[in-house]
């Protein structure tokens, strides 16, 4: 039973690492897109942070 709990924890950590990596990629694309279309750098930071958080939160909810 303890091995099963360890395996579940390892799977959850793996998913979180993958989602964070995906989130940083999406945040980078959002920041570049914002700057390409004439947005302010502060706006790009806010949008990219929101994209990172939303990617991880929504991904953890959907990926179960």
Kinemage of the C-alpha trace (Angstrom):
@kinemage 1
@onewidth
@group {chain A} dominant
@subgroup {mainchain}
@vectorlist {calphas} color= white
{ca unk a 1} P 0.000 0.000 0.000
{ca unk a 2} L 2.867 2.344 0.760
{ca unk a 3} L 4.355 1.701 -2.694
{ca unk a 4} L 1.065 2.681 -4.281
{ca unk a 5} L 1.087 6.004 -2.417
{ca unk a 6} L 4.667 6.613 -3.527
{ca unk a 7} L 3.794 5.832 -7.120
{ca unk a 8} L 0.786 8.178 -7.027
{ca unk a 9} L 2.944 10.960 -5.575
{ca unk a 10} L 5.611 10.413 -8.237
{ca unk a 11} L 2.998 10.545 -11.002
{ca unk a 12} L 1.528 13.755 -9.587
{ca unk a 13} L 4.987 15.366 -9.381
{ca unk a 14} L 5.754 14.276 -12.936
{ca unk a 15} L 2.513 15.799 -14.205
{ca unk a 16} L 3.197 19.028 -12.337
{ca unk a 17} L 6.714 19.283 -13.793
{ca unk a 18} L 5.385 18.710 -17.303
{ca unk a 19} L 2.627 21.277 -16.852
{ca unk a 20} L 5.059 23.870 -15.494
{ca unk a 21} L 7.312 23.311 -18.518
{ca unk a 22} L 4.333 23.699 -20.829
{ca unk a 23} L 3.247 26.781 -18.884
{ca unk a 24} L 6.618 28.465 -19.328
{ca unk a 25} L 6.505 27.726 -23.057
{ca unk a 26} L 3.015 29.197 -23.363
{ca unk a 27} L 4.047 32.204 -21.249
{ca unk a 28} L 7.022 32.806 -23.540
{ca unk a 29} L 4.805 32.677 -26.620
{ca unk a 30} L 2.300 35.048 -25.027
{ca unk a 31} L 5.048 37.516 -24.078
{ca unk a 32} L 6.602 37.446 -27.542
{ca unk a 33} L 3.200 37.815 -29.179
{ca unk a 34} L 2.302 40.734 -26.932
{ca unk a 35} L 5.548 42.532 -27.722
{ca unk a 36} L 5.258 41.784 -31.448
{ca unk a 37} L 1.869 43.460 -31.626
{ca unk a 38} L 3.070 46.633 -29.956
{ca unk a 39} L 2.216 45.847 -26.339
{ca unk a 40} L 4.038 47.305 -23.371
{ca unk a 41} L 6.614 45.144 -21.573
{ca unk a 42} L 4.622 45.378 -18.322
{ca unk a 43} L 1.549 44.136 -20.142
{ca unk a 44} L 3.588 41.275 -21.614
{ca unk a 45} L 4.759 40.255 -18.137
{ca unk a 46} L 1.227 40.324 -16.738
{ca unk a 47} L -0.178 38.329 -19.648
{ca unk a 48} L 2.623 35.761 -19.527
{ca unk a 49} L 2.236 35.294 -15.768
{ca unk a 50} L -1.494 34.810 -16.199
{ca unk a 51} L -0.863 32.308 -19.003
{ca unk a 52} L 1.565 30.364 -16.812
{ca unk a 53} L -0.844 30.174 -13.892
{ca unk a 54} L -3.832 29.285 -16.031
{ca unk a 55} L -1.913 26.588 -17.894
{ca unk a 56} L -0.843 24.874 -14.674
{ca unk a 57} L -4.171 25.229 -12.859
{ca unk a 58} L -6.376 24.169 -15.749
{ca unk a 59} L -3.955 21.419 -16.705
{ca unk a 60} L -3.988 19.933 -13.204
{ca unk a 61} L -7.798 19.970 -13.220
{ca unk a 62} L -8.126 18.355 -16.639
{ca unk a 63} L -5.238 15.883 -16.415
{ca unk a 64} L -6.533 13.424 -13.833
